[in-house]
Amino acid sequence: MEAAKEAGALLSYDPNLRLPLWPSAVEAREQILSIWDQADIIKVSDVELEFLTGTESVEDEVAMRLWRPCLKLLLVTLGEKGCKYYTKVDTTGAGDAFVGALVGKIVEDQSALQDEKKLRDLLRFANACGAITTTKKGAIPSLPTAAEAMQLMGSA
């Protein structure tokens, strides 16, 4: 694993839990988690998630207990219900884009501060701007145009 990582390989890990093959459940959990920080992509089933966290739930907050900063993708398969996935999101600039878009629109039309429908529309636009920045790297390069925000809003 170390040699592959040093060579730039993307490491994927699927623990494929088979408890009868382990001396104990404690040993299985310890050994499975012992190499967790070396993987880029980890796939666990809903059963494995519950086993590794000790919680009978597949909710996001439970899955995030397995998240590590080194991960690029964490997958939780749910059988016939599909899967959940968790990934790094670069939020640099998202707040700035949101506030900038909101203030810019309020400057254009200050009556929005007294009109709930207008304010909701401005907030929706600002949310779209913030959301778009999370899809690109960096604060400035990720700032969207008004047209990009409107396009996203149109598709929502």
C-alpha positions in Angstrom: 0.0 0.0 0.0 2.8 2.4 0.9 4.7 1.8 -2.4 1.5 2.2 -4.4 0.6 5.4 -2.5 4.1 6.8 -3.0 3.8 6.1 -6.8 0.6 8.1 -6.9 -1.8 5.2 -7.1 -5.4 5.7 -6.0 -6.1 3.2 -3.2 -9.5 1.7 -2.8 -10.6 -0.4 0.2 -13.6 -2.7 0.7 -13.3 -4.5 4.0 -15.8 -7.2 2.9 -16.5 -8.2 6.5 -16.8 -11.9 7.2 -16.9 -12.3 10.9 -16.5 -16.1 11.0 -13.0 -15.6 9.5 -11.8 -13.4 12.5 -10.8 -14.5 15.9 -13.3 -12.0 17.4 -15.4 -9.0 16.4 -13.1 -6.7 18.3 -10.1 -8.0 16.4 -12.0 -7.6 13.1 -13.0 -4.0 13.9 -9.4 -3.1 15.0 -7.7 -4.6 11.9 -10.2 -3.2 9.4 -9.8 0.3 10.9 -6.0 -0.1 11.2 -5.5 0.8 7.5 -8.4 3.2 7.1 -6.2 6.3 6.9 -4.3 4.9 3.9 -7.2 4.5 1.5 -8.5 7.2 -0.9 -11.8 5.4 -1.6 -13.6 3.2 1.0 -16.7 1.2 0.3 -18.7 -0.3 3.2 -22.1 -2.0 3.2 -24.8 -0.9 5.5 -24.1 -3.9 7.7 -20.4 -3.0 7.8 -21.2 0.6 8.7 -23.3 -0.5 11.6 -20.6 -3.0 12.7 -17.7 -0.5 12.5 -19.6 2.4 14.2 -21.4 0.3 16.8 -24.6 2.1 15.8 -27.7 0.5 14.1 -28.2 3.3 11.6 -27.1 4.4 8.2 -27.8 8.1 8.8 -25.3 10.6 7.5 -24.0 11.5 10.9 -23.2 7.8 11.6 -21.4 7.4 8.3 -19.4 10.5 8.9 -17.9 8.8 12.0 -15.9 6.8 9.5 -14.8 9.9 7.5 -11.1 10.8 7.6 -9.4 13.9 6.1 -7.3 11.7 3.8 -10.4 10.2 2.1 -11.6 11.3 -1.3 -14.7 9.2 -1.3 -16.7 7.1 1.2 -19.4 4.9 -0.2 -22.1 3.1 1.9 -24.0 0.6 -0.1 -27.6 0.0 0.9 -28.6 -3.2 -1.1 -31.7 -2.6 -3.2 -31.9 1.0 -1.8 -28.8 2.1 -3.7 -26.0 3.8 -1.9 -24.9 7.0 -0.1 -21.6 8.7 -0.8 -19.5 11.3 1.0 -16.7 13.3 -0.6 -14.6 16.3 0.0 -16.1 19.5 -1.1 -14.0 22.6 -1.5 -16.2 25.3 0.2 -13.6 28.0 -0.2 -15.4 31.1 -1.4 -19.0 29.7 -1.0 -19.8 32.1 1.9 -18.3 35.0 0.1 -20.2 34.2 -3.1 -23.4 33.9 -1.1 -23.0 37.2 0.7 -21.7 39.0 -2.3 -24.6 37.9 -4.5 -27.1 38.7 -1.8 -25.7 42.2 -1.0 -25.3 42.9 -4.8 -29.0 42.0 -5.4 -30.2 44.1 -2.4 -28.2 47.1 -3.7 -30.0 46.7 -7.0 -33.4 46.5 -5.3 -33.6 47.5 -1.6 -37.4 47.0 -1.6 -36.5 43.3 -1.2 -35.8 43.9 2.4 -39.5 44.7 2.9 -40.9 42.1 0.5 -40.6 38.5 1.6 -41.2 37.0 -1.9 -38.4 39.2 -3.4 -36.1 38.4 -0.4 -36.7 34.7 -0.9 -35.8 35.0 -4.6 -32.6 36.9 -3.7 -31.7 34.2 -1.1 -32.3 31.5 -3.7 -30.0 33.3 -6.1 -27.4 33.8 -3.4 -27.6 30.1 -2.5 -27.1 29.1 -6.1 -24.0 31.3 -6.3 -22.6 29.7 -3.1 -23.4 26.2 -4.4 -21.7 26.7 -7.7 -18.4 27.7 -6.0 -18.3 24.3 -4.3 -18.1 22.7 -7.7 -14.8 24.3 -8.7 -11.4 24.8 -7.0 -10.3 28.1 -5.4 -12.2 31.1 -4.2 -11.9 33.6 -7.1 -12.0 31.1 -10.0 -15.0 29.4 -8.6 -17.2 32.6 -8.4 -20.2 32.1 -10.8 -21.7 34.6 -13.3 -25.3 35.7 -12.8 -26.1 33.6 -15.9 -24.6 30.4 -14.3 -26.6 31.0 -11.1 -29.8 31.6 -13.1 -29.2 28.4 -15.1 -28.8 26.4 -11.9 -31.9 27.9 -10.4 -33.8 27.0 -13.6 -32.8 23.4 -13.3 -33.8 23.2 -9.7 
